[in-house]
Amino acid sequence: MASPAAGGVVIVGSGLIGRSWAMLFASGGFKVKLYDIEQQQITDALENIRKEIKSLVQSGSLKGSLSAEQQLSLISGCGNLAEAVEGAVHIQECVPENLELKKKIFAQLDRIVDDRVILSSSSSCLLPSKLFSGLAHVKQCIVAHPVNPPYYVPLVELVPHPETAPATMDRTYALMKKIGQSPVRVLKEIDGFVLNRLQYAVISEAWRLVEEEIVSPSDLDLVMSDGLGMRYAFIGPLETMHLNAEGVISYCERYSEGMKRVLSTFGPVPEFSGATVERVSEDMCMKVPDDPEHLAARRQWRDDCLMKLSILKYQMQPK
Ligand code: NAI
């Protein structure tokens, strides 16, 4: 358990992502204060976290070495931001993805924090140079972008502002490791960071293949879920190259011409509109009707799968 001297963590915004962060930090032994502009959100978050932790115990997937009760006792609500941040080592902002709102929150924090605390945003796509420029504490600012659901998908992209101090990156990296997440250092900010750039590259080619009637939408998805995705849950595309030949050098020697030939046939950025939207939607709705109940049930199934996968990944760690 983190010693009390290690200081606490503040979550600003107690919605979906704020609640997940709270559970993760508590699993690492940190005291967590949940702040929100809406008192009701804090109350709901605390109740929801209690239920979630209970079901994690039942499924045997509670993280960390502390008991459920110990973890719950570390999380409390606070309706006053200045009070919440007192003595904190890390502040994780989780308000909606709106640049003006986030800038307002960071300007507010900038006025009340000391020179030691890390100011971290959960933003999925807002660039640090847009979020943090002009702040007195810009050296302490960073984006720590989680992946939904963060409790089962451990990746966190750490994205610095050009003026972020190396120590801020290092401390955030160490903190993420401590709570069992899998941080990656994005060395320079870039639109889409890394995860969404990869995701959009895949979506883009998937869309073109369906648009050109090469494959049906459902079969396209199977190529990922029963093909590439099986492997990608354990090794990335670069290690795949390494293993699919006698190392990366050999892979490039053997396959680079073929890769370049195929890549040169990729089409332009799709419009994501018109008849293809109808076709993809029709296929997806046959599998999962797009009403709230069916979507929620399918998300629950996805999260259950991810939970089991995270257990398997833990068991299968290379010796
Ligand atoms: P959400 O809408 O579930 O929660 C936002 C919370 O912020 C609400 O509780 C709201 O009351 C609170 N809030 C609004 N204004 C506030 C203020 N001025 N001060 C304090 N609290 C305030 O949003 P969600 O989904 O949790 O997203 C939060 C951030 O995490 C966004 O930047 C989003 O892009 C990012 N993110 C979301 C992911 C997702 O799948 N939902 C995945 C990765 C990152």
Residues whose N, C-alpha, C, O or C-beta is under 5 A from the ligand:
A	BS01	NAI	V12 G13 S14 G15 L16 I17 G18 Y35 D36 I37 E38 Q41 C94 V95 P96 E97 S122 S123 S124 P146 V147 N148
